[in-house]
Amino acid sequence: MSIYPQKQNIEIVRGDDYSQQFFLGVDLTGKVVTFTLKTSKYDADSDSKVQIDTVTGLVTLNGAPATNPAWGSITVDSILAGTITLNISHEATDLLRSTTGWWYWDFQV
């Protein structure tokens, strides 16, 4: 299931750490949560600018397999309420290409 929390905008600044809490509103018991940031909502997950999951950490960066999974994480703050914190390190944001414009993002559970 794809979740767009309140259709909100997020701002990720190149070269800065990013950390934000999200309320997904679903029970996360036994679930893997994946965050994906894309230039087009039709892009494949493997082509995403950033993909992070609760198991691996940073999976994809700029459409390629991430070389350092520790540069991204999703922490589950409340399993039953579905509250998570998304973290992207400054090392990862520094490498983001095409840093202007609107991108599409979602969480998948």
C-alpha positions, -999 to 999 in steps of 0.1 A, spaced: 0 0 0 13 35 -9 8 62 17 11 99 11 10 115 45 -14 144 43 -1 152 8 25 174 24 56 189 9 90 180 23 122 200 19 155 182 16 185 206 13 215 193 -5 245 188 19 223 189 51 211 161 73 174 155 69 152 141 97 114 143 99 87 123 117 57 111 98 23 97 110 14 69 86 -18 59 105 -15 22 100 -4 -7 122 33 -15 113 35 -48 131 56 -71 110 58 -46 81 87 -32 61 83 5 55 99 20 23 104 56 14 109 65 -22 117 99 -38 114 101 -76 116 127 -103 84 113 -119 57 92 -102 61 68 -131 98 61 -125 107 26 -113 118 23 -77 152 13 -89 155 46 -107 146 67 -76 166 96 -63 164 81 -28 150 48 -16 152 38 21 136 9 40 134 -2 76 155 -33 69 184 -21 47 186 16 53 196 35 21 189 12 -8 191 35 -38 208 69 -44 205 87 -78 192 56 -95 220 34 -85 225 9 -56 236 28 -25 272 23 -15 266 31 22 232 19 36 239 38 69 234 71 51 196 66 54 172 51 79 136 47 89 130 44 126 96 31 138 86 53 167 52 37 173 43 4 157 6 5 165 1 42 156 23 40 125 47 68 135 81 68 119 112 90 116 129 93 82 166 102 83 189 110 54 225 119 61 243 150 47 266 126 28 236 113 9 219 147 3 252 161 -9 253 136 -37 217 143 -49 217 155 -85 192 180 -100 184 196 -67 158 220 -79 122 214 -88 94 192 -75 99 155 -69 74 128 -60 76 108 -28 57 82 -9 59 55 18 50 19 10 41 -5 37 
